[in-house]
Amino acid sequence: MLDEQTNDQPHKQAHEQVTELPPREASFGGGMSERHKERGASWRVFIYIAGSHLLLAFMALLFYLGSHAGK
């Protein structure tokens, strides 16, 4: 029983020495400014529109080649 008390004391002392960090303020968007967020959104919209047009052009090419294929 004496061994259990002596083994427990260093653990309690170490636990008491831990200091709490001050609370951080919430930062939404990873600290980016509104201008950077707008620029990122604009690029994303451009990429989505360009990508969808390329996909549609490829599909139109497939339909064209399919309709002109020799049967």
N, C-alpha and C positions, 0 to 999 in steps of 0.2 A: 504494500500500500504506500509506503514511503517513496518507492521508486516511481510510482505513477505520479505523485505530486511533484517531484523534482523534474520529471520529464515534461510535465505540463507547463511549468513556469516559463521556460524560454519561449515557448509558443505564444503564451499570453503577452510577454514583453514585446515580441516581434510584431504582434498584431496591434498593440497600442502605439507603436512607432509609425505606423502607416498614416500618412496625412491624406486628407481628401483633396482632390483637385477642384478648383472653382468651376462652377457650371459654365459651359460654353454657350454662346448665343447661337441660335439656329440660323444657318445660312443656307438658303434655298438656291439651287442652281450652281453649287460649288464655288460661290464667290464671283461668278461671272457678272459683268455689267449687262444692262439691258441691250446695249448696242451689240455686244457679242452674241447674246441670245438670239436677237433678231437676225443677225448675219448667219448664224448657224441654221436657223429655221429656213431662211431664204435659200441657202445652199441645198438643204434637204428637199425642199419643194422642187427646186430646179432638177435635182438628180431624179426624184420620183417621176416628174413629168417627162424628162428626157428618156429615162428607162422605159416608161410605159409606151412612149412613141416608138422606140427601137423594137420593143416586143411586138407591137402592132404591125410595124413594117415587116418584121420577120414572118409573122403569121400571114400577112397579105402576100408575101412572096411565096410561101408554101401553098396558099390557095391558087395563086397564079400558075405556079409550076404544076400543081395537081390537075388543074383544068386543061392545061396544054400538054399533058403527058400523052404519049402515044399509047393507044389501047390495043 
